[in-house]
Amino acid sequence: MALEIERKFLVDAKKISALNLSGGEKIFQGYLSTDKNKTVRVRIKNNSAFLTVKTANIGIVRGEYEYKIPLADAEDLLQICEPFTLKKTRYKINFAGHTWEVDFFSGKHDGLILAEVELSKPDELVQLPDWILEEVSDNPKYYNSNLVVE
């Protein structure tokens, strides 16, 4: 099984804006399933498309299976996903040996900024940048699959 080990954090908008980020990826994604035990996501980013299946979280660990699919198929599937879709712009920031993915949400979640860091093991130590506000790894409210149903 492919595993995703990830911590998630709320971001301080003022501090992150001071970094003058550039080169963000536009992401459009939707959910065919938002079941708490499994999600099925369709995502388009940089003219590439993916279908992703994720299992339920056990702490910060879950199964993840991702497959590249034709762009036209993803566009069709995203129409099926409506209204369970979201848009965000993702920036990657290298900090203290880890790559952070910082997502700026638009639409009904405009102003929400979340950062994720993937780890190789659940107890891996991570130095937090000063733009981190609060860890929300264990708060389902901030799962993308739950944001689309709010």
N, C-alpha and C positions, 0 to 999 in steps of 0.2 A: 504494500500500500504506500502511495506517495503521501508524505506528511507535510503539513504546513504548521510551523511553530512561529507564532506571531504575537507581538504585544502591540497594543493600540493606545493612543494618547490624544487628548485634546490639546490644541495648539493656541498659544498666545498670538493673536492677529497682529498686534503692534510689533512684537519682537520679530516675528517671521517676515513681516513686510520690510524690515530694515535690511534683510539679506538681499533685496533686489533680485529675486529669482527670475530666471528666464529659461526658455526652452521646454515649457511644460507640455505634457501630452494631454490632448482632449480625449476623454473617455465617455462613452455612452454605453450604459449597461442596463439590462433588464432581467427579470426573474421569471422563469417558467414554474418554479416551485420555491416557496419561502417556508416550507415546513421546518420546524425547529430541529428535526433530526437529519434533514438533508436539504440542500439548496441546489438549484440548477440555474446557472447564470449564463447569459449571452452577453458578450462584450465586444465592442469595436473600439480599437485604439490604433492611431496611425495607419489607417486603411488596412489593418489586419483584424481578423475576427476569431473569437475563441468561444468554445462551449466549456463550462467548468461545472463540475459536480463536487460539492463539499459535504462532508459528514458533520454530525454534531460535534461541538467543542467538548473536549475533556480538558478543562483548564484552558491553556493557550495552545493546545494541540488538536488538530483535526485532520481527517483525510481530505486530500485534494487531488482531483483528476482534471487536467486541462488539455483540450484538444483544439488545434487550429481547424477552422472551418471556412468554407468559401464566404466572402464578404456578402454576396447577394443572399445567401442563406441566413446570415446573421441579421441583415436588414429585414427580411421577412419575419424571422423569429422575434425580433424586437417589437414588431407590430402586434404579434400575438401576446407579448409581455405586457403591453399597455393595460392599465396605468402604472404597473409595477416597474418603473424605470427611473433612472437618475443620471445626471450629468455632473462631471467633475473634471478638474484639471489637476494632473499629478506632476509633481516635481520630485526629483531624486536628489537627495543631499547626502554626501558622505561626511560622517562625523565619527571620530574616535573608533575607527575600524568597522563601522557598520554603515550600510546604505539605508537611509530613511526614505520612505515614500510619503510625501505630504500631499494630501488631497484637499483641494479647495472646491467645495460643492456649490452648485448654482441651482436656480429654480427655487422650489419650496424650501430647500435647505441652504439657501444663500447665506453666507456668513459662517457656516460651519466649516472648520478646518480640523482634519484628523491626520495624525501621523502614525505610520506603522513601521515596525522594524521586524524583519524575519531573523530567526535565530536557528542555530544548528542543534540546540538542545534546550529543553524548557528552563533549566537553571543557569543558562548562560548569562554572565554579567554584561550589563549594558550601561554605558555612561550616557546620561540624559542631557541633551542640549538645553540651553537656557530658555528656549522658546517653548518648552514643554510645560503645560499647566497641570495636567492630572491624568493618571492612567485610567483607562476605561476598558481594558481588556476583558474584564468579567461583566461588563454592563451590556446586555443584549440590545439596549436602546440604540447603541452606536454600530451595530452590525449593519452593513449595507442592505442586507435582505430585510431588515426591519425598518430601515429608513424609507424604503419604497412603499411600505404599507401605512405609514403615518399620515 
